[in-house]
Amino acid sequence: MSGAGERGAVVAALEAFPTRLREAAFEAAPRPVTAGEWSPNEVVRHLMACEVEVHQSRLTDLATHEAPEWGWAEPGPWPGEPWLTLAELLDRFAALRSSTLVTVADLDDAGWSRSGRHATLGVFDVRGLLVNAVDHDEQHLMELS
C-alpha cells in the first residue's frame, strides 16, 4: 500500500471512531460496571484526555520541535464539567477528534515524515502516532463490549 493509502486508512479509522464509540457507549451504559473497570462516561473522559494531552500535544510537538522526546502518558479520565451527560461527553470527544483531524489534514509530506522518540515505544512519525491512537481507541472500545 502506498504512503498516501496508508495515511488515508489511518485517518479514516480515526474519523470513524467517534460514531463507533457513541454506539458502544450507549449500548454499555445500562449494564452494571464491574469493580475496577471504568464506566462508559469514564472511558469517554479518558479518551478526551488522551486526545488533548497525548495525541494533539504530540502532533504539536512534532510541528514545533525538532525530534521531540516523549515519556509514557496514560491520563486518567478528564475531570472537567462532571455534570455532562454521556451524550454531551461523546459530542465533546467528537469535537476534539475533529480538531485532531484538521491538524492532520493540514500536513504535507514533510509534516507526515517528522518524527519523535517515545521513551518506551521508540521512534514515531505522524503515521506511527496515529496508528498508536487507533490501537488505543480499539482497546477502549473493546472494554465497552
N, CA, C and O atoms as CSV, one atom per row, in Angstrom:
chain,resi,resn,atom,element,x,y,z
A,1,MET,N,N,0.862,-1.181,0.000
A,1,MET,CA,C,0.000,0.000,0.000
A,1,MET,C,C,0.898,1.230,0.000
A,1,MET,O,O,1.911,1.261,0.700
A,2,SER,N,N,0.541,2.220,-0.764
A,2,SER,CA,C,1.342,3.439,-0.850
A,2,SER,C,C,1.243,4.238,0.432
A,2,SER,O,O,0.338,4.026,1.239
A,3,GLY,N,N,2.187,5.170,0.619
A,3,GLY,CA,C,2.165,6.034,1.791
A,3,GLY,C,C,0.850,6.776,1.919
A,3,GLY,O,O,0.286,6.862,3.010
A,4,ALA,N,N,0.353,7.317,0.804
A,4,ALA,CA,C,-0.915,8.056,0.840
A,4,ALA,C,C,-2.071,7.123,1.200
A,4,ALA,O,O,-2.981,7.518,1.929
A,5,GLY,N,N,-2.040,5.895,0.696
A,5,GLY,CA,C,-3.091,4.929,1.024
A,5,GLY,C,C,-3.072,4.554,2.489
A,5,GLY,O,O,-4.123,4.445,3.121
A,6,GLU,N,N,-1.873,4.355,3.037
A,6,GLU,CA,C,-1.737,4.048,4.461
A,6,GLU,C,C,-2.214,5.218,5.308
A,6,GLU,O,O,-2.877,5.028,6.327
A,7,ARG,N,N,-1.874,6.424,4.881
A,7,ARG,CA,C,-2.330,7.615,5.596
A,7,ARG,C,C,-3.849,7.697,5.577
A,7,ARG,O,O,-4.484,7.952,6.600
A,8,GLY,N,N,-4.419,7.479,4.405
A,8,GLY,CA,C,-5.878,7.542,4.266
A,8,GLY,C,C,-6.577,6.538,5.152
A,8,GLY,O,O,-7.618,6.844,5.733
A,9,ALA,N,N,-6.021,5.340,5.268
A,9,ALA,CA,C,-6.642,4.293,6.085
A,9,ALA,C,C,-6.618,4.669,7.563
A,9,ALA,O,O,-7.617,4.491,8.261
A,10,VAL,N,N,-5.493,5.185,8.046
A,10,VAL,CA,C,-5.419,5.544,9.466
A,10,VAL,C,C,-6.301,6.754,9.760
A,10,VAL,O,O,-6.934,6.813,10.814
A,11,VAL,N,N,-6.350,7.707,8.854
A,11,VAL,CA,C,-7.214,8.878,9.040
A,11,VAL,C,C,-8.680,8.443,9.026
A,11,VAL,O,O,-9.478,8.930,9.828
A,12,ALA,N,N,-9.035,7.538,8.127
A,12,ALA,CA,C,-10.418,7.046,8.066
A,12,ALA,C,C,-10.804,6.345,9.374
A,12,ALA,O,O,-11.923,6.512,9.859
A,13,ALA,N,N,-9.889,5.570,9.938
A,13,ALA,CA,C,-10.172,4.884,11.202
A,13,ALA,C,C,-10.385,5.894,12.330
A,13,ALA,O,O,-11.299,5.739,13.139
A,14,LEU,N,N,-9.547,6.922,12.383
A,14,LEU,CA,C,-9.705,7.968,13.407
A,14,LEU,C,C,-11.020,8.714,13.221
A,14,LEU,O,O,-11.704,9.047,14.189
A,15,GLU,N,N,-11.356,8.966,11.985
A,15,GLU,CA,C,-12.587,9.704,11.661
A,15,GLU,C,C,-13.840,8.906,12.028
A,15,GLU,O,O,-14.820,9.478,12.504
A,16,ALA,N,N,-13.812,7.608,11.812
A,16,ALA,CA,C,-14.978,6.761,12.068
A,16,ALA,C,C,-15.173,6.457,13.552
A,16,ALA,O,O,-16.272,6.091,13.970
A,17,PHE,N,N,-14.130,6.603,14.338
A,17,PHE,CA,C,-14.192,6.161,15.721
A,17,PHE,C,C,-15.258,6.844,16.574
A,17,PHE,O,O,-15.936,6.146,17.326
A,18,PRO,N,N,-15.450,8.161,16.507
A,18,PRO,CA,C,-16.475,8.761,17.374
A,18,PRO,C,C,-17.866,8.138,17.218
A,18,PRO,O,O,-18.591,8.000,18.202
A,19,THR,N,N,-18.239,7.768,16.009
A,19,THR,CA,C,-19.542,7.128,15.789
A,19,THR,C,C,-19.554,5.740,16.412
A,19,THR,O,O,-20.532,5.350,17.049
A,20,ARG,N,N,-18.482,5.002,16.232
A,20,ARG,CA,C,-18.391,3.663,16.808
A,20,ARG,C,C,-18.403,3.736,18.337
A,20,ARG,O,O,-19.042,2.917,18.998
A,21,LEU,N,N,-17.693,4.722,18.893
A,21,LEU,CA,C,-17.655,4.912,20.334
A,21,LEU,C,C,-19.041,5.243,20.872
A,21,LEU,O,O,-19.458,4.717,21.904
A,22,ARG,N,N,-19.745,6.112,20.170
A,22,ARG,CA,C,-21.092,6.502,20.597
A,22,ARG,C,C,-21.994,5.264,20.699
A,22,ARG,O,O,-22.689,5.074,21.697
A,23,GLU,N,N,-21.974,4.434,19.664
A,23,GLU,CA,C,-22.810,3.230,19.657
A,23,GLU,C,C,-22.445,2.295,20.814
A,23,GLU,O,O,-23.323,1.799,21.519
A,24,ALA,N,N,-21.155,2.061,21.001
A,24,ALA,CA,C,-20.711,1.135,22.045
A,24,ALA,C,C,-20.993,1.691,23.439
A,24,ALA,O,O,-21.384,0.946,24.338
A,25,ALA,N,N,-20.798,2.990,23.622
A,25,ALA,CA,C,-21.022,3.604,24.943
A,25,ALA,C,C,-22.490,3.545,25.335
A,25,ALA,O,O,-22.822,3.224,26.476
A,26,PHE,N,N,-23.370,3.856,24.388
A,26,PHE,CA,C,-24.802,3.798,24.708
A,26,PHE,C,C,-25.272,2.368,24.930
A,26,PHE,O,O,-26.168,2.126,25.739
A,27,GLU,N,N,-24.674,1.421,24.219
A,27,GLU,CA,C,-25.031,0.018,24.432
A,27,GLU,C,C,-24.554,-0.459,25.804
A,27,GLU,O,O,-25.235,-1.245,26.464
A,28,ALA,N,N,-23.383,0.019,26.231
A,28,ALA,CA,C,-22.813,-0.410,27.514
A,28,ALA,C,C,-23.413,0.324,28.708
A,28,ALA,O,O,-23.394,-0.197,29.824
A,29,ALA,N,N,-23.941,1.518,28.492
A,29,ALA,CA,C,-24.394,2.373,29.604
A,29,ALA,C,C,-25.372,1.696,30.570
A,29,ALA,O,O,-25.244,1.894,31.778
A,30,PRO,N,N,-26.345,0.903,30.094
A,30,PRO,CA,C,-27.294,0.316,31.053
A,30,PRO,C,C,-26.715,-0.840,31.872
A,30,PRO,O,O,-27.283,-1.207,32.900
A,31,ARG,N,N,-25.610,-1.411,31.439
A,31,ARG,CA,C,-25.038,-2.562,32.140
A,31,ARG,C,C,-24.320,-2.121,33.411
A,31,ARG,O,O,-23.762,-1.024,33.452
A,32,PRO,N,N,-24.324,-2.949,34.438
A,32,PRO,CA,C,-23.558,-2.618,35.646
A,32,PRO,C,C,-22.062,-2.600,35.328
A,32,PRO,O,O,-21.589,-3.348,34.472
A,33,VAL,N,N,-21.332,-1.742,36.023
A,33,VAL,CA,C,-19.887,-1.634,35.818
A,33,VAL,C,C,-19.192,-2.610,36.771
A,33,VAL,O,O,-19.453,-2.607,37.974
A,34,THR,N,N,-18.322,-3.428,36.229
A,34,THR,CA,C,-17.558,-4.379,37.022
A,34,THR,C,C,-16.583,-3.623,37.915
A,34,THR,O,O,-15.984,-2.636,37.489
A,35,ALA,N,N,-16.425,-4.079,39.140
A,35,ALA,CA,C,-15.494,-3.445,40.074
A,35,ALA,C,C,-14.108,-3.333,39.440
A,35,ALA,O,O,-13.589,-4.297,38.877
A,36,GLY,N,N,-13.525,-2.153,39.542
A,36,GLY,CA,C,-12.196,-1.918,38.986
A,36,GLY,C,C,-12.197,-1.494,37.531
A,36,GLY,O,O,-11.152,-1.128,36.993
A,37,GLU,N,N,-13.356,-1.537,36.886
A,37,GLU,CA,C,-13.459,-1.115,35.489
A,37,GLU,C,C,-14.028,0.294,35.417
A,37,GLU,O,O,-14.586,0.798,36.392
A,38,TRP,N,N,-13.885,0.925,34.262
A,38,TRP,CA,C,-14.434,2.257,34.052
A,38,TRP,C,C,-15.835,2.172,33.465
A,38,TRP,O,O,-16.142,1.273,32.682
A,39,SER,N,N,-16.664,3.107,33.849
A,39,SER,CA,C,-17.992,3.252,33.248
A,39,SER,C,C,-17.820,3.836,31.837
A,39,SER,O,O,-16.745,4.338,31.507
A,40,PRO,N,N,-18.864,3.775,31.006
A,40,PRO,CA,C,-18.771,4.418,29.690
A,40,PRO,C,C,-18.382,5.902,29.794
A,40,PRO,O,O,-17.595,6.392,28.985
A,41,ASN,N,N,-18.931,6.613,30.784
A,41,ASN,CA,C,-18.566,8.027,30.957
A,41,ASN,C,C,-17.070,8.175,31.208
A,41,ASN,O,O,-16.420,9.052,30.638
A,42,GLU,N,N,-16.528,7.313,32.065
A,42,GLU,CA,C,-15.104,7.398,32.383
A,42,GLU,C,C,-14.232,7.029,31.188
A,42,GLU,O,O,-13.178,7.632,30.982
A,43,VAL,N,N,-14.658,6.052,30.401
A,43,VAL,CA,C,-13.908,5.695,29.192
A,43,VAL,C,C,-13.867,6.896,28.244
A,43,VAL,O,O,-12.807,7.232,27.717
A,44,VAL,N,N,-15.006,7.537,28.028
A,44,VAL,CA,C,-15.056,8.688,27.128
A,44,VAL,C,C,-14.205,9.825,27.694
A,44,VAL,O,O,-13.476,10.480,26.950
A,45,ARG,N,N,-14.291,10.059,28.978
A,45,ARG,CA,C,-13.478,11.107,29.603
A,45,ARG,C,C,-11.983,10.812,29.461
A,45,ARG,O,O,-11.187,11.723,29.234
A,46,HIS,N,N,-11.611,9.557,29.593
A,46,HIS,CA,C,-10.218,9.168,29.386
A,46,HIS,C,C,-9.797,9.429,27.934
A,46,HIS,O,O,-8.721,9.972,27.684
A,47,LEU,N,N,-10.634,9.048,27.000
A,47,LEU,CA,C,-10.311,9.277,25.588
A,47,LEU,C,C,-10.206,10.771,25.280
A,47,LEU,O,O,-9.390,11.176,24.453
A,48,MET,N,N,-11.024,11.586,25.938
A,48,MET,CA,C,-10.926,13.034,25.772
A,48,MET,C,C,-9.567,13.533,26.264
A,48,MET,O,O,-8.902,14.315,25.584
A,49,ALA,N,N,-9.163,13.075,27.448
A,49,ALA,CA,C,-7.869,13.480,28.000
A,49,ALA,C,C,-6.730,13.042,27.083
A,49,ALA,O,O,-5.791,13.803,26.850
A,50,CYS,N,N,-6.810,11.833,26.569
A,50,CYS,CA,C,-5.769,11.338,25.662
A,50,CYS,C,C,-5.716,12.151,24.374
A,50,CYS,O,O,-4.640,12.431,23.845
A,51,GLU,N,N,-6.878,12.521,23.883
A,51,GLU,CA,C,-6.913,13.286,22.626
A,51,GLU,C,C,-6.136,14.590,22.772
A,51,GLU,O,O,-5.375,14.973,21.884
A,52,VAL,N,N,-6.336,15.265,23.899
A,52,VAL,CA,C,-5.679,16.562,24.119
A,52,VAL,C,C,-4.250,16.390,24.618
A,52,VAL,O,O,-3.315,16.946,24.043
A,53,GLU,N,N,-4.084,15.618,25.693
A,53,GLU,CA,C,-2.800,15.537,26.381
A,53,GLU,C,C,-1.768,14.662,25.672
A,53,GLU,O,O,-0.566,14.822,25.880
A,54,VAL,N,N,-2.238,13.746,24.841
A,54,VAL,CA,C,-1.311,12.845,24.156
A,54,VAL,C,C,-1.302,13.134,22.658
A,54,VAL,O,O,-0.292,13.599,22.130
A,55,HIS,N,N,-2.401,12.867,21.967
A,55,HIS,CA,C,-2.394,12.944,20.505
A,55,HIS,C,C,-2.169,14.365,20.002
A,55,HIS,O,O,-1.247,14.600,19.221
A,56,GLN,N,N,-2.987,15.309,20.433
A,56,GLN,CA,C,-2.829,16.688,19.962
A,56,GLN,C,C,-1.507,17.274,20.433
A,56,GLN,O,O,-0.833,17.974,19.677
A,57,SER,N,N,-1.137,16.995,21.661
A,57,SER,CA,C,0.111,17.518,22.207
A,57,SER,C,C,1.316,17.021,21.411
A,57,SER,O,O,2.228,17.794,21.121
A,58,ARG,N,N,1.323,15.756,21.063
A,58,ARG,CA,C,2.461,15.201,20.320
A,58,ARG,C,C,2.488,15.704,18.881
A,58,ARG,O,O,3.563,15.923,18.323
A,59,LEU,N,N,1.332,15.886,18.283
A,59,LEU,CA,C,1.315,16.484,16.937
A,59,LEU,C,C,1.858,17.908,16.978
A,59,LEU,O,O,2.580,18.327,16.073
A,60,THR,N,N,1.516,18.645,18.018
A,60,THR,CA,C,2.059,19.999,18.184
A,60,THR,C,C,3.565,19.944,18.394
A,60,THR,O,O,4.302,20.736,17.807
A,61,ASP,N,N,4.026,19.016,19.224
A,61,ASP,CA,C,5.465,18.857,19.432
A,61,ASP,C,C,6.189,18.606,18.110
A,61,ASP,O,O,7.236,19.197,17.848
A,62,LEU,N,N,5.631,17.738,17.290
A,62,LEU,CA,C,6.264,17.429,16.001
A,62,LEU,C,C,6.321,18.652,15.093
A,62,LEU,O,O,7.273,18.822,14.330
A,63,ALA,N,N,5.311,19.494,15.175
A,63,ALA,CA,C,5.264,20.684,14.319
A,63,ALA,C,C,6.199,21.788,14.815
A,63,ALA,O,O,6.638,22.629,14.031
A,64,THR,N,N,6.500,21.786,16.108
A,64,THR,CA,C,7.232,22.919,16.676
A,64,THR,C,C,8.625,22.583,17.198
A,64,THR,O,O,9.392,23.494,17.510
A,65,HIS,N,N,8.972,21.309,17.301
A,65,HIS,CA,C,10.279,20.913,17.823
A,65,HIS,C,C,10.944,19.904,16.887
A,65,HIS,O,O,10.274,19.081,16.264
A,66,GLU,N,N,12.225,19.980,16.803
A,66,GLU,CA,C,12.986,19.007,16.022
A,66,GLU,C,C,13.199,17.770,16.889
A,66,GLU,O,O,13.807,17.863,17.955
A,67,ALA,N,N,12.713,16.628,16.454
A,67,ALA,CA,C,12.891,15.342,17.137
A,67,ALA,C,C,12.507,15.406,18.626
A,67,ALA,O,O,13.358,15.187,19.488
A,68,PRO,N,N,11.248,15.700,18.932
A,68,PRO,CA,C,10.834,15.728,20.339
A,68,PRO,C,C,10.928,14.341,20.981
A,68,PRO,O,O,10.944,13.316,20.300
A,69,GLU,N,N,10.990,14.350,22.306
A,69,GLU,CA,C,11.011,13.101,23.060
A,69,GLU,C,C,9.822,13.099,24.012
A,69,GLU,O,O,9.472,14.122,24.601
A,70,TRP,N,N,9.206,11.915,24.150
A,70,TRP,CA,C,8.028,11.775,24.994
A,70,TRP,C,C,8.208,10.622,25.967
A,70,TRP,O,O,8.856,9.620,25.663
A,71,GLY,N,N,7.624,10.788,27.134
A,71,GLY,CA,C,7.560,9.700,28.101
A,71,GLY,C,C,6.226,8.989,27.960
A,71,GLY,O,O,5.393,9.342,27.125
A,72,TRP,N,N,6.046,7.980,28.797
A,72,TRP,CA,C,4.783,7.251,28.800
A,72,TRP,C,C,3.698,8.172,29.336
A,72,TRP,O,O,3.911,8.866,30.330
A,73,ALA,N,N,2.553,8.185,28.699
A,73,ALA,CA,C,1.430,9.004,29.158
A,73,ALA,C,C,0.152,8.178,29.075
A,73,ALA,O,O,-0.189,7.636,28.024
A,74,GLU,N,N,-0.526,8.095,30.172
A,74,GLU,CA,C,-1.819,7.406,30.219
A,74,GLU,C,C,-2.712,8.201,31.171
A,74,GLU,O,O,-2.906,7.826,32.327
A,75,PRO,N,N,-3.250,9.311,30.656
A,75,PRO,CA,C,-4.052,10.162,31.546
A,75,PRO,C,C,-5.305,9.450,32.045
A,75,PRO,O,O,-5.866,8.579,31.381
A,76,GLY,N,N,-5.711,9.850,33.220
A,76,GLY,CA,C,-6.969,9.355,33.764
A,76,GLY,C,C,-8.127,10.042,33.064
A,76,GLY,O,O,-7.916,10.808,32.124
A,77,PRO,N,N,-9.319,9.783,33.498
A,77,PRO,CA,C,-10.483,10.449,32.907
A,77,PRO,C,C,-10.423,11.966,33.113
A,77,PRO,O,O,-10.054,12.442,34.187
A,78,TRP,N,N,-10.787,12.705,32.085
A,78,TRP,CA,C,-10.847,14.165,32.154
A,78,TRP,C,C,-11.827,14.540,33.258
A,78,TRP,O,O,-12.968,14.076,33.250
A,79,PRO,N,N,-11.399,15.383,34.222
A,79,PRO,CA,C,-12.240,15.673,35.377
A,79,PRO,C,C,-13.204,16.850,35.202
A,79,PRO,O,O,-14.073,17.064,36.047
A,80,GLY,N,N,-13.063,17.598,34.134
A,80,GLY,CA,C,-13.864,18.813,33.983
A,80,GLY,C,C,-15.346,18.546,33.784
A,80,GLY,O,O,-15.750,17.485,33.308
A,81,GLU,N,N,-16.136,19.523,34.154
A,81,GLU,CA,C,-17.591,19.513,33.939
A,81,GLU,C,C,-18.250,18.172,34.288
A,81,GLU,O,O,-18.785,17.496,33.408
A,82,PRO,N,N,-18.211,17.792,35.549
A,82,PRO,CA,C,-18.727,16.483,35.957
A,82,PRO,C,C,-20.218,16.290,35.690
A,82,PRO,O,O,-20.710,15.163,35.754
A,83,TRP,N,N,-20.934,17.350,35.398
A,83,TRP,CA,C,-22.376,17.255,35.157
A,83,TRP,C,C,-22.725,16.840,33.731
A,83,TRP,O,O,-23.893,16.582,33.440
A,84,LEU,N,N,-21.735,16.771,32.831
A,84,LEU,CA,C,-22.048,16.433,31.439
A,84,LEU,C,C,-22.616,15.022,31.332
A,84,LEU,O,O,-22.139,14.094,31.986
A,85,THR,N,N,-23.626,14.880,30.510
A,85,THR,CA,C,-24.211,13.566,30.249
A,85,THR,C,C,-23.301,12.776,29.311
A,85,THR,O,O,-22.376,13.327,28.716
A,86,LEU,N,N,-23.573,11.503,29.192
A,86,LEU,CA,C,-22.808,10.670,28.268
A,86,LEU,C,C,-22.898,11.234,26.852
A,86,LEU,O,O,-21.888,11.306,26.152
A,87,ALA,N,N,-24.075,11.629,26.431
A,87,ALA,CA,C,-24.229,12.193,25.075
A,87,ALA,C,C,-23.382,13.446,24.901
A,87,ALA,O,O,-22.760,13.637,23.856
A,88,GLU,N,N,-23.356,14.290,25.912
A,88,GLU,CA,C,-22.559,15.521,25.827
A,88,GLU,C,C,-21.066,15.217,25.824
A,88,GLU,O,O,-20.298,15.876,25.124
A,89,LEU,N,N,-20.658,14.231,26.596
A,89,LEU,CA,C,-19.249,13.820,26.585
A,89,LEU,C,C,-18.849,13.278,25.217
A,89,LEU,O,O,-17.772,13.587,24.706
A,90,LEU,N,N,-19.711,12.480,24.641
A,90,LEU,CA,C,-19.435,11.927,23.310
A,90,LEU,C,C,-19.343,13.035,22.271
A,90,LEU,O,O,-18.493,12.979,21.382
A,91,ASP,N,N,-20.205,14.040,22.369
A,91,ASP,CA,C,-20.127,15.189,21.459
A,91,ASP,C,C,-18.810,15.929,21.641
A,91,ASP,O,O,-18.177,16.334,20.666
A,92,ARG,N,N,-18.400,16.104,22.893
A,92,ARG,CA,C,-17.147,16.785,23.199
A,92,ARG,C,C,-15.970,16.007,22.620
A,92,ARG,O,O,-15.065,16.587,22.020
A,93,PHE,N,N,-15.991,14.674,22.807
A,93,PHE,CA,C,-14.925,13.850,22.250
A,93,PHE,C,C,-14.888,13.977,20.724
A,93,PHE,O,O,-13.815,14.134,20.142
A,94,ALA,N,N,-16.043,13.909,20.084
A,94,ALA,CA,C,-16.098,14.014,18.615
A,94,ALA,C,C,-15.508,15.346,18.151
A,94,ALA,O,O,-14.814,15.391,17.135
A,95,ALA,N,N,-15.771,16.420,18.874
A,95,ALA,CA,C,-15.219,17.730,18.517
A,95,ALA,C,C,-13.693,17.741,18.676
A,95,ALA,O,O,-12.982,18.298,17.840
A,96,LEU,N,N,-13.204,17.129,19.740
A,96,LEU,CA,C,-11.756,17.044,19.941
A,96,LEU,C,C,-11.098,16.227,18.842
A,96,LEU,O,O,-10.055,16.612,18.313
A,97,ARG,N,N,-11.703,15.107,18.501
A,97,ARG,CA,C,-11.153,14.269,17.429
A,97,ARG,C,C,-11.181,15.022,16.105
A,97,ARG,O,O,-10.238,14.927,15.319
A,98,SER,N,N,-12.237,15.759,15.853
A,98,SER,CA,C,-12.332,16.556,14.631
A,98,SER,C,C,-11.187,17.569,14.562
A,98,SER,O,O,-10.604,17.777,13.499
A,99,SER,N,N,-10.873,18.188,15.678
A,99,SER,CA,C,-9.765,19.142,15.728
A,99,SER,C,C,-8.436,18.456,15.399
A,99,SER,O,O,-7.604,19.009,14.681
A,100,THR,N,N,-8.250,17.262,15.925
A,100,THR,CA,C,-7.044,16.492,15.611
A,100,THR,C,C,-6.974,16.213,14.117
A,100,THR,O,O,-5.915,16.344,13.505
A,101,LEU,N,N,-8.092,15.832,13.537
A,101,LEU,CA,C,-8.123,15.505,12.114
A,101,LEU,C,C,-7.872,16.728,11.234
A,101,LEU,O,O,-7.290,16.600,10.157
A,102,VAL,N,N,-8.297,17.896,11.668
A,102,VAL,CA,C,-7.996,19.132,10.936
A,102,VAL,C,C,-6.485,19.357,10.917
A,102,VAL,O,O,-5.913,19.701,9.883
A,103,THR,N,N,-5.851,19.160,12.064
A,103,THR,CA,C,-4.391,19.306,12.142
A,103,THR,C,C,-3.711,18.351,11.171
A,103,THR,O,O,-2.802,18.742,10.439
A,104,VAL,N,N,-4.149,17.113,11.169
A,104,VAL,CA,C,-3.553,16.096,10.304
A,104,VAL,C,C,-3.803,16.419,8.832
A,104,VAL,O,O,-2.920,16.223,7.997
A,105,ALA,N,N,-4.992,16.908,8.511
A,105,ALA,CA,C,-5.324,17.236,7.115
A,105,ALA,C,C,-4.433,18.341,6.562
A,105,ALA,O,O,-4.205,18.416,5.355
A,106,ASP,N,N,-3.932,19.192,7.440
A,106,ASP,CA,C,-3.080,20.301,7.013
A,106,ASP,C,C,-1.630,19.900,6.782
A,106,ASP,O,O,-0.832,20.719,6.326
A,107,LEU,N,N,-1.275,18.658,7.089
A,107,LEU,CA,C,0.118,18.221,6.946
A,107,LEU,C,C,0.473,17.921,5.494
A,107,LEU,O,O,-0.295,17.290,4.767
A,108,ASP,N,N,1.645,18.384,5.092
A,108,ASP,CA,C,2.184,17.991,3.790
A,108,ASP,C,C,3.099,16.778,4.010
A,108,ASP,O,O,3.200,16.270,5.127
A,109,ASP,N,N,3.762,16.317,2.948
A,109,ASP,CA,C,4.617,15.132,3.087
A,109,ASP,C,C,5.701,15.334,4.136
A,109,ASP,O,O,6.002,14.415,4.898
A,110,ALA,N,N,6.287,16.518,4.184
A,110,ALA,CA,C,7.328,16.794,5.184
A,110,ALA,C,C,6.748,16.721,6.592
A,110,ALA,O,O,7.407,16.228,7.508
A,111,GLY,N,N,5.539,17.201,6.771
A,111,GLY,CA,C,4.883,17.132,8.071
A,111,GLY,C,C,4.640,15.698,8.495
A,111,GLY,O,O,4.844,15.347,9.657
A,112,TRP,N,N,4.201,14.865,7.553
A,112,TRP,CA,C,3.949,13.456,7.853
A,112,TRP,C,C,5.243,12.723,8.205
A,112,TRP,O,O,5.209,11.748,8.957
A,113,SER,N,N,6.370,13.168,7.680
A,113,SER,CA,C,7.623,12.444,7.912
A,113,SER,C,C,8.352,12.890,9.177
A,113,SER,O,O,9.326,12.249,9.572
A,114,ARG,N,N,7.914,13.963,9.818
A,114,ARG,CA,C,8.557,14.388,11.067
A,114,ARG,C,C,8.398,13.283,12.106
A,114,ARG,O,O,7.400,12.563,12.119
A,115,SER,N,N,9.394,13.163,12.972
A,115,SER,CA,C,9.317,12.091,13.962
A,115,SER,C,C,9.876,12.540,15.307
A,115,SER,O,O,10.626,13.510,15.413
A,116,GLY,N,N,9.476,11.791,16.320
A,116,GLY,CA,C,9.967,11.976,17.675
A,116,GLY,C,C,10.219,10.613,18.281
A,116,GLY,O,O,9.926,9.579,17.682
A,117,ARG,N,N,10.764,10.634,19.470
A,117,ARG,CA,C,11.100,9.371,20.135
A,117,ARG,C,C,10.292,9.222,21.419
A,117,ARG,O,O,10.288,10.092,22.290
A,118,HIS,N,N,9.608,8.085,21.498
A,118,HIS,CA,C,8.876,7.708,22.706
A,118,HIS,C,C,9.833,6.885,23.562
A,118,HIS,O,O,10.492,5.974,23.060
A,119,ALA,N,N,9.910,7.204,24.845
A,119,ALA,CA,C,10.864,6.551,25.746
A,119,ALA,C,C,10.710,5.037,25.786
A,119,ALA,O,O,11.696,4.321,25.960
A,120,THR,N,N,9.497,4.546,25.628
A,120,THR,CA,C,9.237,3.110,25.713
A,120,THR,C,C,9.059,2.456,24.344
A,120,THR,O,O,9.522,1.338,24.118
A,121,LEU,N,N,8.385,3.161,23.433
A,121,LEU,CA,C,7.977,2.559,22.167
A,121,LEU,C,C,8.877,2.888,20.982
A,121,LEU,O,O,8.684,2.333,19.901
A,122,GLY,N,N,9.847,3.767,21.153
A,122,GLY,CA,C,10.785,4.080,20.082
A,122,GLY,C,C,10.346,5.252,19.223
A,122,GLY,O,O,9.572,6.107,19.654
A,123,VAL,N,N,10.857,5.274,17.995
A,123,VAL,CA,C,10.637,6.391,17.080
A,123,VAL,C,C,9.258,6.287,16.439
A,123,VAL,O,O,8.849,5.225,15.969
A,124,PHE,N,N,8.550,7.419,16.433
A,124,PHE,CA,C,7.241,7.516,15.794
A,124,PHE,C,C,7.234,8.695,14.840
A,124,PHE,O,O,7.604,9.806,15.219
A,125,ASP,N,N,6.814,8.458,13.594
A,125,ASP,CA,C,6.460,9.572,12.721
A,125,ASP,C,C,4.964,9.831,12.927
A,125,ASP,O,O,4.333,9.174,13.754
A,126,VAL,N,N,4.397,10.779,12.183
A,126,VAL,CA,C,2.978,11.113,12.371
A,126,VAL,C,C,2.107,9.883,12.170
A,126,VAL,O,O,1.207,9.625,12.969
A,127,ARG,N,N,2.360,9.130,11.126
A,127,ARG,CA,C,1.552,7.935,10.884
A,127,ARG,C,C,1.637,6.974,12.070
A,127,ARG,O,O,0.623,6.425,12.500
A,128,GLY,N,N,2.840,6.774,12.594
A,128,GLY,CA,C,3.018,5.896,13.748
A,128,GLY,C,C,2.255,6.378,14.969
A,128,GLY,O,O,1.660,5.578,15.692
A,129,LEU,N,N,2.270,7.686,15.200
A,129,LEU,CA,C,1.495,8.239,16.312
A,129,LEU,C,C,0.010,7.967,16.120
A,129,LEU,O,O,-0.690,7.601,17.063
A,130,LEU,N,N,-0.461,8.149,14.896
A,130,LEU,CA,C,-1.890,7.970,14.629
A,130,LEU,C,C,-2.293,6.502,14.691
A,130,LEU,O,O,-3.389,6.182,15.152
A,131,VAL,N,N,-1.421,5.609,14.234
A,131,VAL,CA,C,-1.698,4.173,14.361
A,131,VAL,C,C,-1.789,3.805,15.840
A,131,VAL,O,O,-2.646,3.015,16.234
A,132,ASN,N,N,-0.913,4.372,16.650
A,132,ASN,CA,C,-0.965,4.136,18.086
A,132,ASN,C,C,-2.286,4.647,18.664
A,132,ASN,O,O,-2.870,4.003,19.536
A,133,ALA,N,N,-2.759,5.796,18.184
A,133,ALA,CA,C,-4.050,6.339,18.637
A,133,ALA,C,C,-5.188,5.398,18.252
A,133,ALA,O,O,-6.087,5.156,19.058
A,134,VAL,N,N,-5.160,4.869,17.036
A,134,VAL,CA,C,-6.191,3.924,16.583
A,134,VAL,C,C,-6.175,2.674,17.467
A,134,VAL,O,O,-7.227,2.190,17.884
A,135,ASP,N,N,-4.993,2.163,17.746
A,135,ASP,CA,C,-4.888,0.975,18.606
A,135,ASP,C,C,-5.452,1.255,19.998
A,135,ASP,O,O,-6.153,0.421,20.572
A,136,HIS,N,N,-5.142,2.425,20.528
A,136,HIS,CA,C,-5.654,2.820,21.846
A,136,HIS,C,C,-7.173,2.921,21.814
A,136,HIS,O,O,-7.852,2.445,22.724
A,137,ASP,N,N,-7.703,3.545,20.762
A,137,ASP,CA,C,-9.161,3.623,20.597
A,137,ASP,C,C,-9.785,2.232,20.645
A,137,ASP,O,O,-10.766,2.003,21.352
A,138,GLU,N,N,-9.210,1.319,19.892
A,138,GLU,CA,C,-9.772,-0.036,19.795
A,138,GLU,C,C,-9.741,-0.753,21.138
A,138,GLU,O,O,-10.681,-1.475,21.471
A,139,GLN,N,N,-8.676,-0.566,21.914
A,139,GLN,CA,C,-8.596,-1.194,23.223
A,139,GLN,C,C,-9.755,-0.741,24.107
A,139,GLN,O,O,-10.379,-1.550,24.794
A,140,HIS,N,N,-10.035,0.556,24.082
A,140,HIS,CA,C,-11.105,1.063,24.935
A,140,HIS,C,C,-12.486,0.730,24.384
A,140,HIS,O,O,-13.443,0.602,25.148
A,141,LEU,N,N,-12.596,0.591,23.091
A,141,LEU,CA,C,-13.872,0.168,22.508
A,141,LEU,C,C,-14.185,-1.265,22.959
A,141,LEU,O,O,-15.336,-1.596,23.242
A,142,MET,N,N,-13.161,-2.099,23.022
A,142,MET,CA,C,-13.356,-3.482,23.480
A,142,MET,C,C,-13.824,-3.516,24.940
A,142,MET,O,O,-14.602,-4.392,25.318
A,143,GLU,N,N,-13.357,-2.575,25.757
A,143,GLU,CA,C,-13.791,-2.514,27.158
A,143,GLU,C,C,-15.292,-2.298,27.276
A,143,GLU,O,O,-15.924,-2.746,28.232
A,144,LEU,N,N,-15.846,-1.612,26.303
A,144,LEU,CA,C,-17.275,-1.307,26.330
A,144,LEU,C,C,-18.140,-2.446,25.801
A,144,LEU,O,O,-19.361,-2.428,25.957
A,145,SER,N,N,-17.516,-3.420,25.184
A,145,SER,CA,C,-18.266,-4.542,24.579
A,145,SER,C,C,-18.727,-5.538,25.603
A,145,SER,O,O,-19.366,-6.531,25.255
